[in-house]
Amino acid sequence: TSTGVDGTSTVDVGVMFAPAHWSRTGQGYLAALLPTGHLFTYSAAGWAVYDPKLPIPAVHSGSLKGMLPLAIGKMNFSALAGTQIIVGYGLGSGAAADLDMLGNGRFQVVLTLR
């Protein structure tokens, strides 16, 4: 993360896949938990409010290898102070990958915006 004179910051995070899971099929996830308790997930369609009735949108589906870099973007994040950025991954695809990630604790807060 770097901060410019105009208050903008560039935020990048990444998902580290365990070496034991490299070359396995899985899904990578990116989410943001706002201080209000609202959870947003990120996918190719952009940011959306998490709907627990639907599968968790993935930012990556396919073979897992090393690290998946995720660029959140460049903007003034001050209005989002306290928001936690969460990354994770699950083995398999679709709902099976969601359950694997949640059941095995393969997610964590990697950044809290200030």
Beta strands, then each sheet from edge to edge (+ up, - down):
strand 1: 2-3
strand 2: 9-16
strand 3: 25-33
strand 4: 39-43
strand 5: 46-49
strand 6: 60-63
strand 7: 67-75
strand 8: 84-91
strand 9: 107-112
sheet 1: 1+ 2- 7+
sheet 2: 5+ 4- 3+ 6-
sheet 3: 5+ 4- 3+ 8- 9+
end
